[in-house]
Amino acid sequence: MSAQEVNFDGLVGPTHNYSGLAVGNVASMSHGGLVSNPREGALQGLLKMKSLMDAGYAQGVLPPQQRPDIGALRDLGFSGSNPEVLARAAKEAPQLLRAVCSASSMWTANAGTITPSPDAPDGRVHFTPANLQSSFHRYLEPATTGRVLQAIFRDEERFAHHSVLPATPAFADEGAANHTRLCGEYGEPGVHLFVYGRQAFGDVRSGEREPKRYPARQTLEASQAVARQHGLTDAQTVFAQQHPEAIDAGVFHNDVIAVGNGPVLLYHEMAFLDEARTLDELRAKMATPLIPVRVPVEAVSMEDAVASYLFNSQLLSNPDGTMTLVVPGECQEREAVWRTIQDYLLAGHNPISEVVVKDVKQSMRNGGGPACLRLRVVLTDAERSALTGRVLLTETLFEDLTAWVNRHYRDRLAPEDLADPQLAEESLTALDELTQRLKLGAVYPFQLK
Ligand code: SUG
């Protein structure tokens, strides 16, 4: 069966800001309080999508979420008119106001976990939105994410949607950021590598192998539950623990230290707690030879890996069998990283033959690189034709979205602007227009009333 990978990038929302909300995410923690530029952020994202579309890769787009989430503030006891709710939250609980304004849904690698149809027993594509329960600002995402995914992948004969896992620490789930499908051609059966940071039940000794400084955001139990929902068997799955020292160095998701595509697994030597076992199990289960590309700590230190986001690159397949690595601009600013790309990755015995640099700085300051900004969905031609909405990027859609951003987005957002009731109004107007342009129907709480 022939199939192709479609990268669905999250549009950066109109309230994109720097609030230092993400514990264990070094960039978010160090940039909290800075003035952001939502318009520039959205345009940087759109330009990345456009250049990949121009280079021949299938590119999709996912809308941002309704922010500020005034409904969440009401749930927490703030009452009155919308401006009053915002003003009270700003005064009494500014940290809550910041959380409900986050544009964090732009990082669609965390939107959910996807199993393509060649791997599922019922031959459908399976989706589980991630509960993102590790942080309050992200816990607000899954309900709308689920509605957006169901609106786009609506055809029940081809697409299956599962419940979000229970939003409790034992089932902490961060979606595709901790999930990699390895395979030969995309349409051939693949093996699913699930990477977790901690185990919730059972093994009392596992606590000794957990991070000490920063939280582990994904549990083994969550990964196992997603695999079960999707009908994946033992022969199709590998569960590997992330190295706790990596989490403590700022690697809050596996996709900050490893990226896989087809049979290639590009990873830093500190990615997995038991590297040898992980590779052995992958080799034993994969139908095609694994091509591991291991970057040792002598080449790229943990600090360089986290600051440059080398491993948060997109690894894309080309028709001639080669692969292109899409890295963030920050990789050029670190000499050791840039040298490793040139002398080791490009010159090495592996399919990576080209490096493309993208400027996504507005997102990077919150710890989101090129790979965080996209959700990969492998689709057959028939599945692709069954999508609902206008979500596959074309020249015209790119122009429409660019004009939409220029019309509605501010070019400056300081922390004190988040309480501005006008910002909330602007955001709703922009999103209402967006759902019409994307032909998605009603997906936001304000449209469902
Ligand atoms: O969950 N940052 C996000 C970044 C997510 C990156 N995604 C992947 N690695 N796939 C997070 O830590 C920061 C928001 C703020 O501080 O304003 C934030 O949520």
Residues whose N, C-alpha, C, O or C-beta is under 5 A from the ligand:
A	BS01	SUG	N17 Y18 S19 G20 L21 A22 N25 S28 S104 W107 A109 N110 A177 H253 D255 N366 G367 G368 C372
